[in-house]
Amino acid sequence: MTTLLYKAAGDIRGDAILPLNQLRVHYPDIYTRELAKYAARPETLRTPVYPLDCCWADVVFLSPVHPAPIFEAMQESGRIGPVVIDFWTLDADLLDPARTCILLKRHDPELRPQPAEDFIPYTPEAAAALSTPSERALQRLRNLNATEPLYPWADIPHILHRGPIPLTAFRTAAGAPVIG
């Protein structure tokens, strides 16, 4: 059975999904837009990704968890209304384990950066084992109060890939090839 990874669909130029540091060089306008996500926590961009010998801004982020249950839980909190989730999928077997790792996320605002032991080796089987969001993560999202930041992926494992990923590896939610 194929294990899928998920990426939010977006404004892509060129023929690959690029990490933030590469966007800065190739597409400064997209870089500026994406950098805004880190305005409240710019130090995050320098967070080490220990197994890949790089930092947060050098990796492409994917999720082993389908986005639907995450956004349904946020909707239950009343913080967001109904949303159409536009995402792409990637066959987990297409990633090179030497350039990829898994970050086990624990929603703990005081834990910066996350310790090296929270990074585990990447395999498609490990990604598949993490494909169901934890009840703790869903409960946090269901119980967001009016002042909490909306961090849907705060305690969802991350698949981190160092460097670009070709667009040809991705499919739309309907299964069609992604065209840049």
N, C-alpha and C positions, 0 to 999 in steps of 0.2 A: 504494500500500500504506500502511496506517495505521501510524504510529509510536506505540508506547505508552510511557508513562512509568509508574513504579511508586511506590506509597506504602504503607507498612505500614498494615494495617487497625487500627483502634483504637477507643477509647472516645470517640465524637464526640457532642457536643451541639450543637443548633442546626442551621443549614442550610448551614454552610461549614466548611472546614478553616481554622483560624486560626493565624497565626504566634504564637510564644511571648508577645510583648509584648501581643497582643490577648487571649490566653488569660488573662493576669493580670487584666485588667479584667472580662472576661465570665464566666470559669469558674475562679476562684482554686484550687479543689481540683485540677483537671486541670493548671493551671499549676504547682502545687507538685510534682505527680508528675513532670511533664516536666522541670522545673528540676533535679530530682535527677540527671538524666543528666549535668549539667555540674558536679557537686559538686567533682570533682578539677581542673576547668579553667574556673572561672567567668569568666575574662577572655574566653573564646571568645564569650560573648554580646555583647560589644562589638566583635567583629571587624568591620571594615568590609566591606560588599559594595559595592565602588566603583561599578560601573555603575548600580546602583539607588539610590545615594545614601542608604543606610540601613545597618543593622547586622544581624548574624547573627540576632538575636531578632525581626527584622521580616519574615523571609521564611519561606515554606513550602518544605520540602525534598522533592524528588522525585528519582528515579533513572532514568536512561535504560537501566539494566541490570536484567534480570529477576533477582529474588533467588535463584533456585534454584542457579545455579553458585557463588554466593558462599557459601551455607550448606553446599553439598556440599563445598567446599574446606575450610571450618572443621571439618566432620565428619571429613574425612580426617586432620586434625591430631590428632584424638582429644579436642579440647577441648569438643566438644558431641556429643550423641547425635543420633539421627534427629529431625528437627523437621518439623512441619507449618507451612508458610509461609502466613500469611494476609495477603494484599495486595490492594490495589485498583489499577486501571489508569485512566489518563487519556489521551485522544487528544491527542497533542502539538500538533495544530493548534488546540486550544482556548485555548492560552495566548497572551496578548498579549506580543509580543516587547519592547515598551517597558517592561513590568513584570517581565521575566524575563531571566535570564542563565545562563550555564553556568560552573561553577567546575571547572577541571581540577585534580583532587586528586592531590597527590604525598605519599605517606606519608613525612613527614619531621618528626618531633617537634620539631625545632629551628626549623622554618619557621613562625613565628607573628608576625603574621598572614601569610597567603599574599599574595604581591605582586600588584599590580594586573594585571600581564600574565597571570596565571593565570585571569582572568575573561575569557570571550569572549562575543560576542553570541549570543543565543538564536535559533535557527531550528529547526523540526522536522527539517530535513535534518541539521543539526549534531548534534542529539540522536540521530538514527538512526545517524550515523557513530560515535557513542560507545556504542552499545548492547551491544557485546561487551566483557567485562572483559579487561583486559590479562593476559598470562601472568604478568607480575611481580606483579600484585595477587593472582592466584590462588595463586602460589607462596608469597607471604607468608602467606596464610591457611592453606595446607596445612602450613606449617612453624611455626605458632604454638607457642611453648613454654608450659609450665605457668604461668609468671608473667606473660606478656604480657597486656595488656588486650585484651579482645575488641572491636575496632573494625572491624566488617565492612566499613564504607563508607569507611575511611580513605583509600584510594587509588582510589576509584571516582568518576567525575565526578558532580557534583551539579547538578541543575537547581534554581535558586533563583527563587522567584516572590514579589515584594513584595506583601504583603496576602493577604486571604482568597481561597480558591478554592471556588466553590459545590459542595456535595455532589452536586448533579445532574450535574456533569461527570464523576463517577467511576463506575466499574463494579467489581463484585466480580471475583475471578479467574475465576468461571464466566460472567461477562458480564452479570449482573443489575445493575440500578441499585442504588446504595448509598442506603439509607434511614436518616436520622438519628433 
